[in-house]
Amino acid sequence: MNVIEQLASYSSSFTPTDRRIYEAVLREPEYFIQSTTTLAASYVGVSQSAISRFCQKVGFESFGDFRTSLLLSIAQAENSTPQDPDGDPSIYLCSMIKATEKAIPKKRITELCDRILGARMVYTTGGGLSSPPAQMLSLELLKYNVPCYNIPAGGEMVQMHTATAEDLLIIFSTKNDTQRLLLNVLQETPHKKRPRTIMITHTSAHPLKSLVDETFVLPTWQTERYPIYLEPMTSMLFFCSLLMISVSQRIGKDPVMLPPLVGVKISK
């Protein structure tokens, strides 16, 4: 019996709170696979203890146990991932590139490219392991002389002080609400100073989704049912590469190499 069938077998004893959790799992199983107890509780709108009690009621020791079993059940039910008997991880990296390209229609990539090239200034930002893709996109855009600035963590509020509605803010955020303060402030900013905000994420149920203008949801090793772990930012890096191909084609010229750092001594 898989997890979904197991949940259904207990459904007649569910309280109203249990049923809210149950329906949320059916609606967004991928979100629960990638969540912590805190994120799951926030998504459903219940307490963390309610999530824990639900997991125990349906036969699991903890939320972690439930999450792992849910992942295995979905993988067994929809196992279409290419398998490599030799354990070569390159096959899964190649598969992730294709999955990333498939997840975002070419039309949306083209539209984002047009927004980038039409913006007065492009700001990129990301916290933790979502920071490297934000830095990569900023550096790649600068090679094409696109006005762009990567905002370091903690400096978002300062930079947004000078932003306008002609600017574009691209936030890389896997699933956490790190940028909540920034987005809350932008919601209260007059339209003439509020940049268009785009989020690159790994879940359609991101807690800040309602505070941005547009989201791009990318795959992870879990959503693709890979038997090996791939760092989630892998698809974000691939996304940046696919986007830059579109930018390069639209501009129609080769990138200019960035100048070396000046005044930095490298010790031997």
N, C-alpha and C positions, 0 to 999 in steps of 0.2 A: 504493500500500500504506500503510495507516495504521500507527500505532506499535504497537498491540496485535498486528496481523498480523506486523509486522516482528520483534517480540520472539519470537513463536511460531516464526518461521523459524529462529531461532538456538537454540531450546530444547534441541535434541539435543546441543549442545556445552556446556550449562550445568554448572557445578560445583555442589555442594550449596549453597554460599553464593549463587551466581547464582540458583539456583532459589528460594531464600527471598525474594530481592529480587523476582524475577519474579512469584511468587505474591502478594506484598504489593501490587505494582502492580495486578494483576488485581482484588484484593480492595478496594483503596482508591485508585483512580486520582486522586480529588479531593485526597487528602492530599498526594500527590507533586506535584500541580500547584501547591499552595500552600506547599510546603516548601522549606527550604534543604537543602544536602547534610547538614549536621549533624542537622537534624530527621529527615530521611529515614533516616539511618543509625541514629539512636536508635530510631525506630519499628520498623525491621526487626530491630535487634539485631546490626548488623554495623558495621564500621569505615567512616569516610568514604572511605577509599581503595578499599574494596570497592565502594561505590556508584559511584565514578568509573570504576573498571575495568569494571564492568558496563555503564555507559553507552557506553564506548568499544568494548566487545566487540560491542554490538548496533548499532553504526554511528553513534554521536553523538560530537561533539567534547568535550562536557562535560555535566554534569548540567543546567545551564541550557538547553542546546540540547535535551536530552531532554525537559525539563519543558515548554518552549514547543511542541515538536512534539506532545507528548501532549495539551496543551490544544487545539491546532488539530484534532487527530484526533477528539477527543471532540466538539468543537463541530460539526464537519462531519457526524458520525454522528447527533447528536441535536439538530440546530439547530431548536428550536421557539420561539426567542426572537422577540418582535415586532420587526420591522424598521421603521425610520423613514428614508425616503429623504432627508429634509431634515437629518438629523443632529441632531434636537432631543433633548437629553438627558432632557427631562421624561418622555418615554415610558418610559425605562428606570427612572427614579425611581418612577413609578407602578407599573411592573412589579415592582420590588423590594418595594414595600409588599405587593402581592398575594402575592409569593413568600414573604415573611416570615410573613404570616398563614397561608399554606398549610402552611408547614414545621412549625408548632406547632398541634396540634389544640386546639380551643376548650376541651375538657375539661382539658387540662394548664394552660392559662392560668387557668382558673377555680380549679383546685387550688392554683396558685401564689398567686393572689389571696387565697385562704383562709389560706394559710400566712403571708402577709405581715400580714394583719389579725389573725391569732391570735398573732403573735409578741410577746414582751415588748419586743424591740428588733430592728430590721432594720439590718444593716450592709451597705454596698455598697463595693466597691473594684475598681480596675482600673489596670493600668500602661500608660504610654505613651498610644497612641491609643485604648485601651480605657477610659481614665479618664473622658472626657466622658459616655459613656452611664451610668456609675456615678454621676457627679455629678448628671446629669439625673434619674435615678430617685429619688435621695435627696431632691432638692428638690421633685419632684412629690409624693412621699409626705408630705412635711412640710406641703404645702398642705392635706392632708386630716387633719392632726394625727396622722399615723401616726408613732410614735417611730422615728426613723431617723437614721443617722449615716454620712456618707461618709468612709471612712478614707483619708487621703492616702497616697501611695506611701511606704513606709518606716515607717509607723506602725501596720501591721497587728498586730504582736506585742504592742504596748502595749495596744491596744484589746481584743484577745482575752483579755487577762489578767483582765478583768472580765466576760467573756461567760458565759452559762449555756446549758443545753440548751433553754431556752425562747426563745432568740434564733435569728435567721436570718441567715446570711452569704451574700450574693449576689456572686459574683466574675465580672467581665467579663474574658475572656481569649481573644483570637483563636486562638492556636495555640502560644504559647510557655509555658515552665515558670517564669515569673517568680514565681509564688506557691508554688513547691515547698517552701521552708522553712516557710512558714506552715502549709501543709496537712500537712506531716510532723509538725509540732509538735501540730497538732490531733488527728492520729491517735493520739498518745500521751497526750492529755488525757482525764481520766476522763469518762465519759458524762454525768455530772451537770453538767459544765461545758462540754461540747462542743456548739456550736451546729450546727444543720443547715446543710449547705453546698450551694449550688446554683451551677453554672457556666453562664454564657452564652458560647458559643463558636462557632467557624465550622468545626470539624472533629470528626467522630465519633471520630477517632483522637488526640485531645488527649493529650499525655504525662502529664497529671495527672488524667485521667478517673477512674481507679480510686480516687483519694483524695477524691472528692466524693460526695455522696449522690445527686445528680441533675444531668443536663446537658440544656441546650437548645441544639440545633445550628441555627444560622441560615445562610441563603444568602449568597453573595457574588457579585460581578460575574463571577467565574470559574466558579462552579458553575452560574450561570444562562446562561453562554455569551454575555454581552453583548460587543459589539464596542468598547465604551468603558469606561474605568476609573471605577468608583465606589468611594469610600473604604469599606473593609470595615465601619467602625463605623456606616455608614448603616443597615444592617439591625438593628444593636443599638439605634440610636435609634428606629427604627420599632417594634421589639419593646417598648421602654419605653412608647411611646405606646399600643400595643395593650393592654399590661398595665394602664396607667392608666385606659383606658376601662372595663375590667372592675372595677377598684377603685372608680371613680366610680359605676358602676351598682350595685355592692354596697352602698356607703355611702349612696347615695341623696340626696346633697346637693352643692351647688356647692363648689369649692375656695375656701380662704381665701388671699388674697394674702399673701405673706411680707413682713414688715416690712423697710424699707430698712436698709442698713448704717448703724450709728451711729458717729460719731466719725471718719468717713473724709472727708477734704477732697479735693475734686476740683479740680485746677488748671485754670484757663481758658487 
